[in-house]
């Protein structure tokens, strides 16, 4: 059969005859979060250390709450406040700030805080003191400092943290209009965009003048209504009321989060103060506290305690006069403030991940950047670069193998009742399996996995397993179920018959289907700059397309793993634009099994992907003649009658290399050969040429179709599990391709790897490293 050039009608007719045997995804506001002016402040840009956990949380819009360290180094509440636990229990990541050995740190460990406190030499660090201590550190002096509210705000801003929970704000001291004794906390709020949650300011301060000062410096102040109606008082630390009305009232944490986001979107650089009244059961009545404060302040003046010495004396005297009730109140309000700050941060994370925007033309806010890695020292892998970046699922897999009792020879389990079985649990997920296979087979191949987990037990198990296997967790995003009920760590249950063949499976992959592709993933691809990006079909069709586009923007080769018949069709949806076609396709290679191939073919056909001029132009250039006979000769009559060869050819314009997994029948490679592909002139390869293109075509030289027999015949009693076999195949194949190998030279070693997994209880055989030499040899061939 001849398909004349430039004849779409005849090309359609030819392809119709071939089918007779088989009918069948606000960045501006985000960037403003780390404005150049704020970031360049002081001398910290090359010196700040941000812990890996905090850096990852900031980069992925997880809830983060900054905590000060003076509460430990200079406070009288003890070191057992449990503030970090409060943040974690609320779904956030705590970030204790301080200076240790002259190094400013955001995300101090418990051991680091304890070391600083036990040293007994830690100073009190406000904005003015930061450069002093860091400068001494540069000269080799091991100096420590607990950061105040002002110091913590500064470090938080530099690290990209938006919310800070603390006890009570400093303010204008009584008589401050003459002494000018004004806390640096206030001026910091006027110039550093961090939202501070506190129980107002200390009750012995001049609250009206404090609020006037904040207003003058452009700092927004609001008090949580906390169940009250109308205008409410600004709290006075130990007392819920101060006698001074709050400038504004906020009802919920989501309202506060929206205000923070609005402030950021508008580029307003001043900070925000959210006053959180002390829990009612711990509050001390205002009248009682006024009398105590008056006594303490008067005594301080009479004894000459002014400036930095004033607050410690007054607080100590208040503890005495209230018989330590103020201490209990202090502990309660700090914990309450940190809990509320965490709730605000959680709500802010939701808004950011939802990509809040006022209209299609307004600024879209979906994430923000932490300071560039070149200017902030972050505890992270030595390099974010990767040879292979895999975007896909990670899940808890349960393999249930039917195991008939006694001497029964039954193969299939019984429906609608319980069955005896052997059940194994392991970490799986298509993306995970592909990444792990590539990692295990080639230790010099750098592999990164981009995936999602929930904040549940399964998620913790996954993280632990990934670390144990040596896979980086930098791009594993942990989402809270409070944001969306589907944010559960993915789980997959496979029910196999007595011969280990899949009978049915149940997959809970909602965390991927309900995910909205954020700018963070684009940044991940840009940062990794992989040779190959592998995308699995567990993402929503929109997100699959967004991943493909992100890869193409960075010049990556893109591979698609269909996952299942139901997921595979997401590549060809009706409601999205068509994929690019050869020589500029969206996808370079895909690895479906025969069922997934059929599903992809049917979806593409039904949704008009075979009706475009671009598709016809590529098909026409194949110059196909006597296709059925060639299909039978290159594969088999059985495969040809099943439509497998013709389906691969139909999909080639969109996926120029298809590696179809056929189980015990092997692997079928169908690929477009470029104009100057050496296989066109190689006598040893000529037998696998399906067609030769037109001599004068600028890009297409022909179509190559080759059936690879199975690498090994596996006896039934050697089969342990079929889970992860196809994923292992693709992972090893991509590992080889990332090193410059050719598909046809790598298929055999990839099949051997698949067999190893077939004989393993794990979703990826731990013995793949034994194939490292074979893989390298295949790459060199």
SVG drawing of the C-alpha trace seen along z (x, -y; Angstrom):
<svg xmlns="http://www.w3.org/2000/svg" viewBox="-21 -64 61 96">
<polyline fill="none" stroke="black" stroke-width="0.4" points="0.0,0.0 1.4,-3.4 0.5,-6.6 1.0,-9.5 2.8,-12.6 0.8,-15.7 -2.4,-13.7 -4.2,-13.7 -7.2,-12.0 -5.2,-9.1 -3.2,-8.9 -6.4,-8.6 -7.6,-5.9 -4.4,-4.0 -4.4,-4.1 -8.1,-3.1 -7.2,0.0 -4.4,0.8 -7.0,0.7 -9.3,3.3 -7.5,6.1 -8.0,4.2 -11.0,2.0 -10.4,1.0 -1.5,-22.8 1.3,-35.4 4.7,-35.0 5.4,-38.7 4.0,-39.0 5.8,-35.8 9.1,-37.2 8.4,-40.4 8.3,-38.3 12.1,-38.2 12.6,-41.8 16.1,-42.9 16.0,-45.8 15.0,-43.6 17.4,-40.8 20.4,-43.0 19.9,-44.4 22.9,-43.9 25.8,-41.5 23.9,-38.3 23.3,-37.3 26.4,-35.1 26.3,-33.9 22.8,-32.7 22.4,-29.0 18.9,-27.6 18.2,-24.1 17.2,-21.6 13.8,-21.1 13.0,-24.8 14.4,-25.5 12.3,-22.8 9.2,-23.9 9.7,-27.5 10.4,-26.4 7.3,-24.2 4.9,-26.5 4.5,-24.3 3.4,-26.0 6.5,-27.4 6.5,-29.3 9.5,-31.2 10.4,-31.1 12.7,-33.4 15.6,-32.1 15.8,-34.8 12.8,-33.1 15.3,-30.3 18.6,-32.3 17.1,-35.2 13.6,-34.1 12.4,-32.8 10.0,-30.2 12.4,-27.3 13.3,-25.3 10.4,-22.9 7.8,-25.0 7.3,-22.5 6.9,-25.3 8.4,-23.3 6.1,-20.4 3.1,-22.7 4.0,-23.8 4.5,-20.3 1.3,-19.0 -0.5,-21.9 0.9,-20.8 3.8,-23.3 7.6,-23.3 9.2,-25.2 12.2,-27.5 14.1,-28.6 16.3,-31.5 19.6,-32.4 23.3,-32.9 25.6,-30.1 29.4,-30.4 28.9,-33.6 26.7,-32.0 23.1,-33.1 20.8,-30.1 17.2,-29.7 16.0,-26.2 18.2,-25.5 18.1,-22.0 17.3,-21.2 20.9,-20.3 22.0,-23.7 19.6,-25.6 20.6,-23.6 24.3,-24.2 23.7,-27.9 21.7,-28.1 24.1,-25.9 27.1,-28.0 25.7,-30.9 27.4,-33.4 24.6,-34.1 23.9,-37.7 20.6,-39.3 20.5,-40.0 18.3,-42.7 18.8,-44.1 21.8,-46.3 23.6,-43.3 23.4,-40.9 26.4,-42.2 28.4,-42.6 28.1,-38.9 28.4,-37.6 31.5,-39.8 33.1,-38.4 32.3,-34.9 34.0,-35.7 37.2,-36.4 36.9,-33.1 35.3,-34.0 32.7,-31.6 30.0,-34.0 26.3,-33.1 23.1,-35.2 19.5,-34.7 17.4,-36.7 14.7,-39.1 11.5,-39.8 13.4,-42.3 16.3,-39.9 14.1,-37.0 12.0,-39.0 15.2,-39.9 16.4,-36.4 13.0,-35.1 12.6,-37.6 15.9,-36.6 14.9,-32.9 11.5,-33.6 9.4,-32.9 6.2,-34.8 4.8,-34.0 6.4,-34.3 4.9,-33.3 6.1,-34.8 5.1,-36.0 4.7,-39.8 5.9,-42.6 8.3,-45.3 6.9,-48.9 7.1,-52.4 8.1,-52.6 6.2,-54.8 7.8,-58.2 9.2,-57.1 8.1,-60.4 11.0,-62.0 13.4,-59.2 12.9,-57.9 13.0,-54.4 11.3,-52.6 11.8,-48.9 13.5,-48.0 10.6,-45.5 8.5,-48.4 10.8,-49.9 11.4,-46.3 7.6,-46.0 7.8,-49.2 10.3,-47.8 10.3,-44.0 7.4,-42.1 6.9,-39.3 3.6,-38.7 4.1,-38.5 1.6,-36.8 1.8,-38.0 -0.4,-38.8 -0.1,-42.5 2.8,-44.1 3.9,-43.9 1.2,-45.5 3.7,-47.8 4.4,-49.6 2.6,-52.7 0.1,-50.9 -1.6,-53.9 1.8,-55.4 3.0,-52.0 0.0,-51.7 0.6,-55.3 4.2,-54.5 3.3,-51.4 0.7,-53.4 3.3,-56.1 5.7,-53.4 3.0,-51.7 2.7,-48.5 -0.7,-46.9 -2.2,-45.9 -5.2,-43.7 -6.6,-41.8 -8.3,-38.4 -11.9,-38.8 -11.7,-35.4 -15.5,-35.1 -16.2,-38.7 -18.2,-41.1 -17.7,-44.7 -14.5,-46.7 -12.2,-44.8 -9.4,-45.9 -5.7,-45.5 -4.5,-42.9 -2.1,-43.8 -0.1,-40.6 -1.3,-39.0 -4.8,-40.7 -7.1,-40.3 -8.1,-44.0 -5.9,-47.1 -8.5,-49.8 -7.2,-50.8 -9.2,-49.7 -7.5,-47.7 -6.9,-49.5 -8.5,-46.5 -10.2,-43.2 -9.6,-39.8 -12.1,-37.0 -10.3,-33.9 -6.9,-32.6 -7.9,-32.4 -8.7,-36.1 -5.3,-36.8 -3.6,-34.6 -5.5,-36.5 -4.3,-39.8 -0.7,-38.6 -1.0,-37.4 -2.6,-40.7 0.2,-42.7 2.7,-40.6 0.9,-40.9 0.8,-44.6 4.5,-44.8 4.0,-46.6 7.3,-46.0 6.2,-46.8 5.3,-44.0 2.0,-43.0 1.1,-42.4 -1.8,-40.0 -2.6,-40.4 -3.9,-37.2 -5.5,-37.6 -4.3,-35.3 -6.6,-32.3 -9.4,-33.4 -8.7,-30.8 -5.1,-32.0 -5.7,-35.8 -5.3,-38.0 -8.0,-40.7 -6.9,-44.1 -7.6,-46.0 -5.4,-43.6 -2.6,-43.7 -2.7,-47.5 -2.1,-47.7 0.8,-45.2 2.3,-47.0 2.1,-50.4 4.0,-49.1 6.7,-47.4 7.2,-50.3 7.4,-52.8 10.0,-50.8 12.0,-50.4 12.2,-54.2 13.0,-54.8 15.9,-52.2 17.2,-53.5 16.4,-50.6 16.2,-52.2 17.0,-51.2 17.8,-47.5 17.7,-46.9 14.1,-48.1 12.2,-45.2 14.0,-42.4 13.5,-44.2 9.8,-44.9 9.1,-41.4 10.8,-39.9 8.9,-42.1 5.6,-41.3 6.3,-37.5 6.9,-38.2 3.8,-40.4 1.5,-37.9 3.0,-34.9 4.1,-33.4 0.7,-33.6 2.2,-35.8 4.6,-33.1 1.9,-30.5 0.0,-33.1 3.2,-33.8 3.7,-30.2 0.0,-29.8 0.0,-32.9 3.2,-31.9 1.9,-28.5 -1.4,-29.9 0.3,-32.4 2.5,-29.8 -0.5,-27.5 -2.4,-30.4 0.6,-31.4 0.7,-27.8 -3.0,-27.9 -2.4,-31.1 0.6,-29.6 -1.5,-26.5 -4.2,-28.7 -1.6,-30.8 -0.1,-27.6 -3.6,-26.6 -4.0,-30.0 -0.6,-29.8 -1.1,-26.2 -4.6,-27.1 -2.9,-29.9 -5.2,-32.7 -5.8,-35.4 -8.4,-38.1 -8.9,-37.8 -7.3,-36.3 -5.3,-39.5 -4.3,-40.0 -1.1,-38.8 -1.1,-35.0 0.4,-33.8 1.3,-30.2 4.6,-30.2 7.7,-32.2 11.4,-31.9 13.8,-31.5 17.0,-33.4 19.2,-32.1 21.3,-29.2 24.4,-31.2 23.8,-33.7 22.3,-31.6 24.0,-28.6 21.3,-25.9 21.8,-22.4 20.9,-20.4 22.3,-17.9 25.7,-18.9 24.0,-19.7 20.4,-19.9 21.5,-18.8 20.2,-15.4 20.7,-13.1 17.2,-11.8 14.2,-13.6 11.2,-11.4 7.8,-13.1 5.4,-10.5 3.7,-8.6 5.2,-7.1 2.8,-4.9 2.4,-2.2 1.9,1.0 0.2,4.1 0.6,7.3 -2.1,9.9 -1.2,13.3 -4.0,15.9 -2.7,19.0 -5.3,21.8 -5.3,24.0 -4.1,27.6 -3.7,29.4 -6.1,27.3 -4.9,26.5 -7.2,23.5 -5.6,20.5 -8.2,17.8 -9.4,16.3 -13.2,16.4 -15.1,13.2 -17.4,11.7 -15.7,13.5 -12.4,13.6 -9.6,15.7 -6.4,17.1 -3.4,15.1 0.1,14.0 0.2,10.3 3.4,8.2 3.8,4.5 6.5,2.3 7.1,-1.1 6.0,-1.4 4.3,-3.8 5.3,-4.0 7.4,-7.1 9.2,-5.8 9.9,-2.5 11.3,-4.1 13.5,-6.4 14.7,-3.6 15.5,-1.3 17.6,-4.0 19.3,-4.8 20.1,-1.1 21.3,-0.1 23.8,-2.9 25.3,-4.5 26.9,-7.2 23.5,-8.3 22.0,-11.1 18.3,-10.6 15.7,-12.8 12.1,-12.0 9.3,-14.6 6.3,-13.4 3.6,-14.0 2.8,-12.5 0.4,-13.2 1.1,-14.2 0.1,-10.7 1.8,-7.6 2.1,-6.3 3.9,-9.5 6.4,-9.1 7.0,-5.6 7.6,-6.6 10.1,-9.3 12.0,-6.9 12.1,-4.3 13.3,-6.8 16.2,-8.0 17.1,-4.4 17.3,-3.6 19.6,-6.5 17.0,-8.5 17.0,-12.2 13.8,-13.6 14.4,-17.2 11.5,-17.2 9.1,-15.2 6.2,-17.6 4.2,-16.8 0.7,-18.1 -1.7,-18.4 -5.1,-16.7 -6.5,-19.8 -6.1,-21.5 -7.8,-18.7 -9.3,-15.4 -7.6,-13.7 -4.2,-14.6 -3.6,-11.1 -0.4,-9.3 -1.1,-7.2 -1.7,-3.5 -2.1,-0.6 -3.5,2.9 -2.9,5.6 -4.8,8.9 -3.0,11.7 -4.0,15.2 -2.0,18.3 0.2,17.9 1.0,14.2 -1.0,12.8 -2.9,9.6 -6.6,10.3 -7.6,6.7 -6.1,3.7 -7.4,0.8 -5.5,-2.5 -5.9,-5.5 -4.0,-8.1 -6.2,-11.1 -3.3,-13.2 -2.0,-13.3 -5.3,-13.8 -6.3,-16.7 -3.0,-18.4 -2.6,-21.8 0.7,-22.2 2.6,-24.9 5.5,-27.1 7.6,-25.0 7.7,-22.1 8.9,-24.3 11.6,-25.5 12.5,-21.9 12.9,-21.0 14.9,-24.2 17.1,-23.6 17.8,-19.9 18.4,-20.5 18.0,-16.7 19.0,-15.0 15.7,-13.0 12.4,-13.9 10.1,-10.9 6.4,-11.7 4.0,-9.0 0.3,-9.1 -0.9,-9.4 -1.0,-13.1 -4.1,-14.8 -4.1,-15.2 -3.6,-19.0 -0.6,-18.3 0.9,-15.7 0.8,-18.4 2.3,-20.9 5.2,-18.5 5.8,-17.9 5.9,-21.6 8.2,-22.3 10.6,-19.7 10.5,-21.0 11.2,-24.6 14.4,-23.3 15.5,-21.2 15.0,-17.8 14.2,-14.6 10.7,-13.5 9.5,-10.0 6.0,-9.0 5.0,-6.0 1.2,-5.3 0.7,-3.5 -2.6,-1.9 -5.3,-1.8 -7.4,-4.3 -4.5,-6.7 -2.8,-6.3 -5.6,-8.1 -4.9,-11.3 -2.2,-12.0 -4.8,-12.5 -7.7,-14.3 -10.4,-16.1 -10.3,-19.3 -6.5,-20.1 -4.4,-21.3 -2.8,-18.7 0.8,-17.5 3.6,-18.6 4.5,-16.3 7.8,-15.1 10.4,-16.7 9.2,-18.8 7.1,-16.3 6.1,-16.8 7.2,-13.3 10.3,-11.5 9.5,-8.0 6.7,-6.0 6.6,-2.5 3.1,-1.2 2.1,2.4 -0.2,3.7 -3.4,2.8 -2.2,-0.7 -1.2,-1.1 -4.6,-0.2 -6.2,-2.7 -3.9,-5.5 -4.6,-4.7 -8.3,-4.7 -8.3,-8.0 -6.1,-9.7 -8.5,-8.5 -11.7,-9.5 -10.4,-12.9 -9.2,-13.9 -5.5,-13.5 -5.4,-11.6 -7.3,-14.3 -4.8,-17.1 -2.8,-18.3 0.4,-18.0 -0.2,-14.4 -1.0,-13.6 2.2,-15.3 4.3,-13.0 2.4,-9.8 2.6,-10.7 6.4,-11.1 6.7,-7.5 6.0,-6.4 4.4,-3.2 4.0,-0.3 2.7,3.2 2.4,2.5 0.5,5.5 2.9,8.0 5.8,6.1 4.0,6.0 3.6,9.8 7.2,10.2 8.6,7.9 6.3,9.1 3.8,11.9 0.4,12.5 -1.1,12.7 0.3,9.2 -0.7,7.8 -4.3,9.1 -4.4,7.6 -3.5,4.2 -0.3,3.6 2.0,2.6 -0.4,0.3 -1.3,-1.3 2.3,-2.1 2.7,-3.7 -0.4,-5.8 1.1,-7.2 4.6,-7.8 4.0,-11.4 3.3,-12.3 5.6,-9.8 8.5,-9.1 9.8,-6.1 7.4,-3.5 8.7,-0.6 5.7,1.7 6.0,4.3 4.4,7.6 5.1,9.7 6.3,13.2 6.4,12.2 9.1,9.6 9.3,5.9 8.3,4.2 10.4,1.1 8.8,-1.2 10.7,-4.4 11.0,-7.2 14.5,-7.3 15.9,-10.7 17.1,-11.7 20.7,-10.7 20.2,-7.8 23.1,-5.3 20.6,-2.4 19.3,-3.4 22.6,-2.3 23.5,0.6 22.9,4.0 22.6,5.6 19.7,3.2 18.0,3.2 15.9,6.2 14.1,4.1 13.2,1.2 9.4,1.0 9.6,-1.8 12.0,-4.2 11.0,-7.9 11.1,-10.0 14.6,-10.7 14.1,-14.5 12.2,-14.7 14.1,-17.1 13.7,-15.2 12.3,-11.7 14.4,-8.8 12.1,-5.9 10.4,-3.8 12.2,-1.1 10.3,1.8 12.0,4.5 10.6,7.2 13.0,8.2 12.4,11.6 12.2,12.0 15.6,11.9 14.8,15.0 12.1,17.6 10.9,17.5 9.4,20.6 6.1,20.1 7.6,21.1 10.3,18.5 7.8,15.6 7.5,13.8 5.6,10.6 4.7,8.8 4.5,5.5 7.1,3.0 8.4,5.1 7.5,2.6 8.7,-0.3 12.0,1.4 12.3,1.9 11.8,-1.8 14.0,-3.0 17.0,-1.0 16.3,-2.0 16.2,-5.7 19.4,-5.4 21.2,-4.1 19.7,-6.7 20.8,-9.5 24.4,-8.2 24.1,-8.4 23.0,-4.9 20.7,-3.8 17.3,-2.3 18.0,0.8 21.2,1.5 19.6,1.1 16.4,3.1 18.0,6.5 19.6,5.2 16.4,3.5 14.5,6.8 17.1,8.6 16.4,6.0 12.7,6.6 13.2,10.3 15.2,9.6 12.3,7.7 9.9,10.4 11.8,12.8 11.9,10.3 9.5,9.5 10.3,5.8 8.9,3.5 12.4,3.0 15.0,5.7 17.8,4.7 20.2,6.6 20.0,4.3 23.5,3.0 24.8,6.3 23.7,5.0 25.9,1.9 28.6,3.4 26.2,4.7 24.5,1.3 27.8,-0.5 28.8,2.0 25.4,1.4 26.0,-2.3 29.5,-1.9 28.3,0.4"/>
</svg>
